[in-house]
Amino acid sequence: NPTGDEAYNDNGLVPRTIRLLKDKYPDLVIYTDVSLDPYSSDGIVREDGVIMNDETARAGADVVSPSDMMDQRVGALRAALDAEGFQNVSIMSYTAKYASSFYGPFREALDSKPRFGDKKTFKLTFGTLDKSYQMDPGNYREALVEARLDEAEGADILLVKPGLPYLDIIHLLRNNTSLPIAAYQILHLS
């Protein structure tokens, strides 16, 4: 539904599936994407402004990945998870997320296109800061800045998306952090 209630329903499909997988395969490492595209461009927030992520950790997720790239999101997640006793739940930050036509089939399948404009130029406003939802591929320094911010806020893994066209960014990050680097590549097979 438009408010994404199922994302934090303890008996919803994703939390139940995570619990079942963890029961059957206790050594399985489960990553969950904190993505609100299928529900709303505004996000799922309680009336007091708290983002609803603890429910995902309670279901047994080992790693949460905030895909919206909002500045200070990693720090807010880390603080919320730690406050709820989930210090061992890791955060994989979407540190460098670039505009790409690889996303097309995914967005069409979820009907998750922005309500206006496109995500290449879509701006997110947080306090007094406006930033592009997806990064400028010509500005490699932005990836370094975001990596340093994410690491300082408590990220455990840094992600580059899409991965294959940005092997130079993966290499750059690898040379500038001791955190693990992940690559996310979307392929459309027909």
Solvent accessible surface area in square Angstrom, and as a share of the most:
residue,aa,sasa,rsa
1,N,103,0.53
2,P,102,0.64
3,T,84,0.49
4,G,0,0.00
5,D,58,0.30
6,E,91,0.41
7,A,38,0.30
8,Y,70,0.27
9,N,55,0.28
10,D,76,0.39
11,N,102,0.53
12,G,2,0.02
13,L,125,0.62
14,V,87,0.50
15,P,4,0.02
16,R,110,0.40
17,T,56,0.33
18,I,7,0.04
19,R,82,0.30
20,L,121,0.60
21,L,65,0.32
22,K,43,0.18
23,D,114,0.59
24,K,142,0.60
25,Y,113,0.43
26,P,96,0.61
27,D,137,0.71
28,L,72,0.36
29,V,90,0.52
30,I,17,0.08
31,Y,106,0.40
32,T,17,0.10
33,D,72,0.37
34,V,27,0.16
35,S,29,0.19
36,L,44,0.22
37,D,35,0.18
38,P,62,0.39
39,Y,63,0.24
40,S,14,0.09
41,S,63,0.41
42,D,113,0.59
43,G,19,0.19
44,I,13,0.07
45,V,77,0.44
46,R,114,0.42
47,E,189,0.85
48,D,101,0.52
49,G,50,0.48
50,V,59,0.34
51,I,46,0.23
52,M,36,0.16
53,N,6,0.03
54,D,21,0.11
55,E,31,0.14
56,T,25,0.14
57,A,6,0.05
58,R,124,0.45
59,A,4,0.03
60,G,23,0.22
61,A,3,0.03
62,D,40,0.21
63,V,7,0.04
64,V,0,0.00
65,S,3,0.02
66,P,4,0.03
67,S,7,0.05
68,D,32,0.16
69,M,15,0.07
70,M,22,0.10
71,D,25,0.13
72,Q,106,0.47
73,R,41,0.15
74,V,5,0.03
75,G,23,0.22
76,A,50,0.39
77,L,2,0.01
78,R,38,0.14
79,A,65,0.50
80,A,28,0.22
81,L,0,0.00
82,D,50,0.26
83,A,89,0.69
84,E,81,0.36
85,G,50,0.48
86,F,40,0.17
87,Q,110,0.49
88,N,150,0.77
89,V,12,0.07
90,S,29,0.19
91,I,0,0.00
92,M,23,0.10
93,S,4,0.03
94,Y,8,0.03
95,T,1,0.01
96,A,0,0.00
97,K,3,0.01
98,Y,0,0.00
99,A,25,0.20
100,S,22,0.14
101,S,103,0.67
102,F,74,0.31
103,Y,8,0.03
104,G,27,0.26
105,P,42,0.26
106,F,73,0.31
107,R,22,0.08
108,E,116,0.52
109,A,88,0.68
110,L,70,0.35
111,D,122,0.63
112,S,6,0.04
113,K,125,0.53
114,P,27,0.17
115,R,163,0.60
116,F,142,0.59
117,G,70,0.67
118,D,64,0.33
119,K,20,0.08
120,K,120,0.51
121,T,94,0.54
122,F,34,0.14
123,K,116,0.49
124,L,29,0.15
125,T,96,0.56
126,F,80,0.33
127,G,71,0.68
128,T,149,0.87
129,L,76,0.38
130,D,87,0.45
131,K,20,0.09
132,S,34,0.22
133,Y,11,0.04
134,Q,6,0.03
135,M,4,0.02
136,D,83,0.43
137,P,73,0.46
138,G,69,0.66
139,N,60,0.31
140,Y,97,0.37
141,R,153,0.56
142,E,45,0.20
143,A,0,0.00
144,L,24,0.12
145,V,78,0.45
146,E,18,0.08
147,A,5,0.04
148,R,137,0.50
149,L,76,0.38
150,D,14,0.07
151,E,68,0.31
152,A,89,0.69
153,E,41,0.18
154,G,23,0.22
155,A,6,0.04
156,D,51,0.27
157,I,24,0.12
158,L,0,0.00
159,L,4,0.02
160,V,0,0.00
161,K,13,0.05
162,P,1,0.00
163,G,2,0.02
164,L,110,0.55
165,P,68,0.43
166,Y,30,0.12
167,L,108,0.54
168,D,97,0.50
169,I,4,0.02
170,I,36,0.18
171,H,117,0.52
172,L,38,0.19
173,L,1,0.00
174,R,104,0.38
175,N,98,0.50
176,N,70,0.36
177,T,19,0.11
178,S,104,0.67
179,L,31,0.15
180,P,73,0.46
181,I,36,0.18
182,A,27,0.21
183,A,60,0.46
184,Y,75,0.29
185,Q,48,0.22
186,I,22,0.11
187,L,110,0.55
188,H,119,0.53
189,L,152,0.76
190,S,147,0.95
